[in-house]
Amino acid sequence: MVASLHERIGQEGHCRRRSLPEAEQQEVAEGLMGYVDLVREGRPLLTGEQVAGIEAAKREAESGLFATDSEIAEIWRKFGQ
């Protein structure tokens, strides 16, 4: 019988987790369960600060607040390329 993609991913994840030290295995398992709970409850996976940053960036984009070509050129001069 051919395992489904979901089963294969689950098995591979389990094998990878088992290759870690016991304490790290526990952290991975707890993190995965927490993630599943968030998704199941429909809660955002971002922090409030991250959501606020995204909203601020969207407002800036909507109002046309973008760097000018000269500002971008200055960044490239400073940091390379």
JONOR-V155490 format. One record per backbone hydrogen bond with DSSP energy under -1.0 kcal/mol. CO is the residue of the C=O (numbers start at 0). NH is the residue of the N-H. If there is no record, write none. Layout:
BEGIN
co | nh
CO | NH
CO | NH
END
This chain:
BEGIN
co | nh
3 | 7
4 | 8
5 | 9
6 | 10
7 | 11
8 | 12
9 | 13
10 | 14
11 | 15
12 | 16
13 | 17
16 | 19
20 | 24
21 | 25
22 | 26
23 | 27
24 | 28
25 | 29
26 | 30
27 | 31
28 | 32
29 | 33
30 | 34
31 | 35
32 | 36
33 | 37
34 | 38
35 | 39
36 | 40
37 | 42
38 | 41
46 | 50
47 | 51
48 | 52
49 | 53
50 | 54
51 | 55
52 | 56
53 | 57
54 | 58
55 | 59
56 | 60
57 | 61
58 | 62
59 | 64
60 | 63
63 | 65
67 | 71
68 | 72
69 | 73
70 | 74
71 | 75
72 | 76
73 | 77
74 | 78
75 | 79
END
